[in-house]
Amino acid sequence: MRYFSAGHIPPKRHTVFKSPKDTFYYEQLFGTEGFHGIASLLYHTHRPTQIKSIGNVKDVSPKIAVDKNVTPRMFKGMNVSPELDFLDSRKILMLNNDLKMGLAKPQESMDYFYKNAECDELLFVHQGSGILKTFLGNLEFSIGDYLIIPRGTIYQIEFFTKDNVFFVLESHSPIYTPKRYRNEFGQLLEHSPFCERDIQGPDFQPPKDEKGDFLIKVKKENQITDFIYATHPFDVVGWDGYFYPYKFNIKNFEPITGRLHLPPPVHQNFEAHNFVICSFVARMYDYHPLSIPAPYNHSNIDSDEVLFYTEGDFMSRNHIDLMDFTLHPGGIVHGPHPGAMERSIGKKFTEEYAVMVDPFRPLKITEEALKVEDPTYAFSWLDEPENFVQDRLQE
């Protein structure tokens, strides 16, 4: 991340800072990892601690259906039910102690504020558009945007559309750009598949100097608690630092290609503790005269592999629809579907787009996931899968 400054801030931190009306502004340190991680300093019109009441508590713990999974699976995202409310729409499909991920199809803008008090959030916009409003400023978003929202960010979303679809990921550790793309000063290196120009921070907005009853739903330990605060949370007159929400569009990821097939780490976009996130994008195929563009069979011993298909025709899979999730568990060999390797030979280019998550600890499967599972996927590598699957379904 790079340094960012917006609005009005004092010359020195932790010093007296007053408004033109001679009233105090109130400083807040906004950061993680016990004063060691990246942080920003915010300056509020009112004290940001004024709780008026604490109300309803809602348990949102995902219900585990499969605790230990060794089965290749496919979940049909198109069959996940939409919901009016943004938080209700978030259906967690897979999780472990490091992350949760799934799909959300919200239909209405938020009339409350929300704060995830323990997880960074990644929202990938598969469909829809709108504005992510935060206490640091606004981010207008559309299809293909990754929205990275640090834990503790207070936000609202205003949708411009009704049919919205997000890939949702919650991380119990901060989400960063990969260390190997950065020099010792944090600047992205020349070999990085994206640069600082591709990362857009929030547009600063005038502060809201309002008193009243402001509902902030706070999530922690799988519970969402209703807090009523006495002042508007977007009362920030200025801030600076390295910790803020930002967006990055998948089509700004510049693919790394070679003469022979390159492994998935060349597609890496983000990293966190015990998992990585990759972007598969439109790119030239391998250009050795005898190259096979389709990926080779591999067993992913150290990690599960999840792919969310968002645009185009994914060359290594048969019968894939947009919004599908595939899960290939660690230790189980997987590779191109029958015919995919042969079809890829001689091809020069692909228009596919997908988000891949590789967790380094096994994923658990939720009841929500089983509601939209295609039970035939595990057998789809057989030479004649249709006949075999029909026989299995009739048993």
Order of alpha helices (4+ residues) and beta strands (2+ residues): beta-beta-beta-beta-beta-beta-beta-beta-beta-beta-beta-beta-beta-beta-beta-beta-beta-beta-beta-beta-beta-beta-beta-beta-alpha-beta-beta-beta-alpha-alpha
